[in-house]
Amino acid sequence: MLIEGTVLTKETGLRASFEGVEQPYVRCTIARLDQPEVHAEARIIGLEDLPVPIGGNVRLEVVRAITDRKAGVVRFDCKLLD
């Protein structure tokens, strides 16, 4: 699955364990290009900082979707494309 959209927020310099390996990631909110009113919460794995500024467009490949049923939110672990 791909997510293409505009970066609304980003939080850089984060670290977490992904599949047993500690890696950097960037947490961001993306307004989807096909439905701008729909926002995706994403963690972009393997980056200390996202080279795209807030307001810029990104293409992400979804590696894993995480459902938080209590909060009613779906979050995505992604890799930056292009």
N, C-alpha and C positions, 0 to 999 in steps of 0.2 A: 504494500500500500504506500502511496506517495501523499505527502502533504505539501502543497504549494501555497505560499501566502506572504503576508506582510508582517514583519516583526513589530509587535506592539510593546513588549517588555523583554528585557534580558538580564539575567543575573550570572555573572562570570566567576571563574576561579573556584568552582565547587569540585568536590571529590567524593566518590562513592564506589562501592564494590559492585561490579557488573560481571556476572558469571564467575565469581570468585577472584576477580582481578581488580585491584583498585585503579581507577581511571579518573581523569578530569572530565567534567561535563559543564554545559551551559544550560540553565533553566530559562525557558522563554515562553511567551504567549504569542501565537500566530493567528492572524485573521485570515481565514482561507480565501483564496482568490475566487473560487467558484461560488462561495457563500460568505461574503465579508462579515455578516452578522454572527457567524459561527466561529468561535475561537477554540484553538487547540492548545492544550498545555503540553509542552514537549521538553524532554531532557535530551540535548544533543551530546552524544557520547564521544569522547576522545579529543575534545577541544578545551583549552583553557579559556579562550575567548572566541566569540563568534565574529568573523571578519565582516559581517553585514551589519550596518548601523540600524538603529531603531527607525522604522519607516521604510527600510529596504526589503526586497523580496528574497525569499529562500525557497529551495526545493529540498525536502527531507524524505528519506526512506525510513519507514517505520520498521523497527526491529522487534518491538514488543509493545503490546497495549496492556495497561494496568487499570483495572476498574476499581474505584473506591465507591462501593455501594452506599456507605453511610453518607458520604458527601454528595453522591450522585454525579461524580466526575470521572471521566476517562482521561488518563494521561498516557503519553506515548514516549518510549525510548526510541531515539532516532539517530541516523547518521546523515551528515550534510552531504548533498550531492552537488556536483559542479564546482 
